[in-house]
Amino acid sequence: MVMTMRLCSRCLTFTLIVSACGGDGGAGRTATVTDSAGVEIVTSAEPVWRTGNAWTVDPAPVVSIGTFEGEPEYELYQVRGATRLADGTIAVLNSGSFELRFYDESGEFIRSVGAEGEGPGEFRGSSRLFNHHDSLLVWDFRLNRLSVLAPTGEFVRSFSLSASGRSQNASELVGGALLTTSSTVVYTPSSEGGIHRDTSDYLMVSLDGDSLSSLGRFPDAESFVRLSGGGMAVTGLVLGRTTRQASFGDQLFVGTNQSYAIDVYDPDGRLVRSIRRDVPPVSVTDEMFTAEVEQRLAAISARFKGIMEPVYEVMPKVDALPFYAALETDAEGNLWVRNYSMASEPANGWSVFDRRGIWLGDVTLPVGLTVYEIGSDYVLGSWQDEIEVEHVRIHALERHAK
């Protein structure tokens, strides 16, 4: 590694040139780190990994849970999360049966807890599962409630989130607190039509339900507001930008898709680093827009298709594609960024950045895998087969030398 340093009146800039020998001739890889007013800006132009030392994920699962016909505890429906506990137990949030199910490290069923209802340990609309040192946290969006369960599934406590009288959404665990987001805009008949990108309040809440602090407002997903006959319809903008979050320890990663940049915040909401790549925007053609709309219409029922077709006919086309589609962190603190892909394309390419924010390279995951957790040597997620039967799978991750 060669480091050069340049001083200027406003900032201190380090240029890191990471070189390695490999099958492609041994060309250098470069990342620029700029420290300005206490904020690190890390910009990668090329990956560090060389031919033969990129990380790989085995496309064949080492564990697969799920069946089309068989014992009911292996029939999965509306899986909304999964995690592996320290002893190898796999916890699966099977929202369709209002259960949290437990399987051993080989995928054999152990037990299930939960039922439909509003009492302790019951669920109405469970949508997220968090693992906090093997305590299991289940977010229920219909009840606006977080339930805390022991590693074996016993109910411990629960609390509701009702700041400012608005419903909130549990997003990430940041250190020992829960990040919640809440929309700050309410549409009225006087709202203007067209493309809107509203904001959400980011609030940190302790795991006993007490509010800790506000991190401020961040951009939300882009939407399209259509005014017609004195009424209005609000729908997600086709190929629109969406803000994504991830966390590791007490750091929060937020990407707004304004550019290829992911900002890193400390628990007090202070920006400490910005992770970037030199990626030009991809222009959206009429053909791309039409293809995306057709994919969306094909995935909904005839009833809703009749509602959405007039909306899509007048929806404006965005200028460029979003830069990424999802953020995750692994057990080592690396940031994984899923590259954006249209609905007709496989969504399985991920770029990996180390804890310094330097782009290591890209990893291909199994097509169709929704990632819930990335460990030191595995990737855990859900997957649907060709007849849409749900499975929870673990795939082996091999980390080659950098």
N, C-alpha and C positions, 0 to 999 in steps of 0.2 A: 504494500500500500504506500502510495506517495502522497504526501500532503503539502500543498502550497498555501500560503497565507497572504492576504492582501488587506491592508488597513485603509479605511476611508473615514471621512468626517462623520458619517451617519451610521455606519455598520461595520461589522467584522465578518469577513467572508472567508470560508474555508472551501477549497476545492479538493474533493477526495477522488483520486483516480485509483480504482481497484483493478489490478491486473491479474490475470491467471493464464496458465497454459492450457490449451485444449485443442480439440479437433478443428476449431474454426480459425486457427492461425494465431491465437493469443492476443487478439486486440483488446485494448483496455476498456473498462466500464467506468462511467463517470457519474457522480452525484455531487451537487453543489449544496452546501449548507451555509445559510446566511443567518447570522444572529443580529436581529434588529430590534432594539428596545425590549430585549428580553424574550423575544419570540423567535424560535428557530424555524426557518423556512428551508425545508429539505426538498430539492428538486432533482429527480432522477431522469436521465436521458436514455440510459440503456441498463439492462439487467446485469446483476453481478454473476448469476449462475452461468456456467459454461456448458458446452455439450458434454453430457455424461454425468453431471453432478446436480441436475435439477431434481427437486423432490417429485415423487410419484405416488399416485393413489391407485391401488389395485381395483380394476373395474368389477371384479368378482367379490361379493361380500364374504366376510368371515363369519358373520352372524346375520341371519335374516328372520324376522318375525312377521307373520302375516300369512293368511290363507284365504282362498275363495270359499271353500267348503271344509268344515271340520269342527273341531271343538271351539265353542264361542269365544273363549278367552284368547284365541289366536286370530279371530276375525276383527280387523281394525276398521274404524270408520271415523273420519274427521280427526285424524291425529294432528295435534296442535303443538307438540313439543316432545322431546325425549332427552334424557341425560344419563350418563353412566356414573354411578356412585363409586366411592373409594374402594369398596370390596368387589367391584365388577358388576353389581346389580344394575340392570337397565330399567329406568322408570319411564313409562310412556303415558302421556296425557291423551287419552282416547275420548275426545270431547263428545263424539256421537253417542256414547253410552254413559256420559257423565262420570267417568271413572279415571282414576290414576292406577295404572297397572304396573306390576313388578315382574321382571323376568330375570333369571340368573344369567351369568356371563355367556352361556351357550345359547340363550334364547328360550329356555324352558320356563313356563309360567310358574310364578310363586304365589301371588295373591293380587287382589284388587281392593281399592277403597273408593268411597264416594258413591253418590246417587244423585238423582235429580231432585232439586229442592233448594230451599234458602236457609236451612239449618246449618249448624256447625259441621264442616266436612262435606257439605253438599254443594252442587254446582248447577248453574243455569246456562252459562255461556263461557266455559273455560277456554281461554285462547292463548295463554302463555305459561310456560313452565320455566322457573329459574332454580338454579342449584347454588345455594349459599352455604359452603362448607358442609355439604350433604344434608342440610335442611332444605326441604322442597317447598317452593313458593308457587302457588297457582293463582294466576290472575283471571278473574271472572268479569268480563266486560259488561254482562247484563246486570250483575249485581253491583258493579263498580267496587269490587271487593278483592282483597288479597288474603288468601288462606295460607297459613304456615303449617307444614306437616313435618313430622319426624322422618328420618331416613327409612323407617319401616312403614310409613304411611299414617301413623296415628295423628289425629288432629291436635294441634297445639293452640292456635289462636287465629283470629282473623280481624281485619279492620277495613273500613270503607274509606274511599277517597272522595272527598266532596268539596275541595277548595273552591271558593268563589261560587259555590252552587252549581258548578259545571261538571259534567262527566269527564273523567280523565282516563288516559290510557297508559298502562304500565309498559315501559319501553326497555329499560336496561337496569341491571344491578351495577352500581358504581361504588366500589368499596363496600361499606356497610349500609348503603342507602339505596332507595329505589328512585330511578328517574321516571317521572310521569310527564306526559304531554297533554295539553288541552288547547283546543282551537280557540282563537281570540276573536273570530269574525262570525257574525250571524247574518245570513242573507235575508234581505227584506224585499218587498216589491219595488222599492226605490233603487235597488242595486243596479248598477250598470251591467249590460251584457258584455260578453267577450271573455278573454283569458284573464284569469285571476290567479295570483299566488299569494295566499294569505299567510299568516304567521301562527305559531303555536307557542304557548308559555311552557317553558321547561322548569319543572319544580322537583327538587330533591326531597324525598320523604323518608324518614327513618323507618326501620322495620317494625316499630311499635305504633306507627301511624302518625307520629308527630311531624309537622312540617319543619324542614331544616332551612332551606334557602331556595331562592329563585335564581336560576341561571340566566334569565332573560328570555327574549323572544327570538325564535329562529324561523326561517322560511318553511312553509309546509308544502304539500304537493300542489302542482298546478292543476287548475280545474277550468271548466268551460261553463259559463253561465249563459243560458239561452232564454230570452224574453219572448213570450208569445201570448197574445190574447189576454193581457193583464196578469198572466201567470209567469212562472219561471221554472227552469229545470237546471240543476247543478250536477255535473258529471265529471269524472276524471278526464283530463285532457289526453287524447291519444298521443303516445310517445312524449308525454310531458315529463318535466323534471320532478323528482321526488327527493326529499331529504332522508338520509339513512343514518342510523346510529349503531355504534358498537361500544364495548367497554372492556377494559382489562385493569384489574386492581382498582385504583382510585382515578383512573384516567378515562375520560369520555371522548370518543371519536365521533365527529359529526361531519357529514358530507352533504352539501346542499346542491351539488350538480351544476353549479354556475360554471365550473371548469373542472378539470381533473385535479381536485384538491380535497383533502380530508383534514379538518382542523382538530387539534387535540386540546382538551380543556382539563384543568385540575378541578377538584371538588368544589372550589369556590367560584367556578365559572370563569377562571382566568385562562385566556388563550396562551398556551405554552409552546405549541409546535404546529406547523402546517406542512402536511405531506403532499407532494405534488409530482406530477409527471408531465413531460412535454408531449402532450397528445392533442393534435388538432381536432376541432369539431368535425363530425360527419354530417354533411348536409342531408336533409330529408327530401326525397323526390316525391312527386305525385304518385308514382308507382309504389313506393315504400309505404306511403300513407294509406293508399287504397288496400294494399295487402294486409296491413295491420288491422284495419277496420273489418275486413272480411274474416280474419281470424277471430276477432272478438265476437262478431255476429254469429259465427259458426258454433261458438261455445255456449250460447245462451238459448233459452227456450223460445218457441215461436211467439209467445205472448210478449216477452220482453224485447224480442227482435223488432216487433212492430212499434214499440215505444222508442227504441234507440235509433232505428234507421233515420228518422227525420232529424234527430240531433246530430248524427254523424254527417248528414248531408250538408249542414251549415257550419260545422265545426271547422275553424281555421287550422291550416297545417302549420306545425312548428318548423322553425328554420333548421334545427339540428337535433340529433339524437342526444339523450342523456349520456354522460360519460361512464357511469357504472350503475349497477342494479342492486347491490347488496354489500354490506360490510359484516365481517366476522373477525373475531380474534381467536387465536389458539392458546393452548396451555402454556406456551413459552412466551407469550406476549407479542407474537407477530400479527400483523394486520393482513387480513385476506379481503380483497376487493373483487367482487364478481363483475366481470366485464359485461357491459350492456349488450343485449341481443334482442332482436325483434321476436314476436311470438312464433314465427315460422322457423326460427333458428335454434339450435341447441344452446341452452343456457348453462354451460359447464366449464367455461374458461375463467380462471381466477388469477389475479396478480397478487403476489405475496411481498410484503414489506417487513423488514426487521424492526426491532424495537427502537432503532435510531430513526426509522422512517425511510430507509434506503430500499429501493426496489430490488428484490432478490431475483425474481423471475416469475414465470407463470406455471400454474398447475392445472391439469385437466381432471375434472371430477366426472363420475359416471353421469351420463345424460339423464336428466329428470330428477336428480337427487336434491331434495330440499334440505339444506344443512342446518342442523341444530347445535352441533358441538364439534370442535376440532381439538383432539387431545394431542399428546406427544407422539403417538404412533397410530392414531385412528381418526376417521371422520365418521360421525354419526348423523344420520338423517332419515327422512322418509322418502318413499319412492312408490310410484304406481306402475303396475305392469300394463300390458296392452289392453286388458279388459278393465282397467282402472281399479284393480284390487290394491289396497294400500299395504305397504310393508314398512317396517322400521329396519334399517340396515346399518351395519358397521363395516367399514372398508379400511383395510390396512394402509397406513401412511408411512412411506419410507423417506426419511430425511437424509439425503446424501450430503457429503461434505460441501461446504460453501466454497 
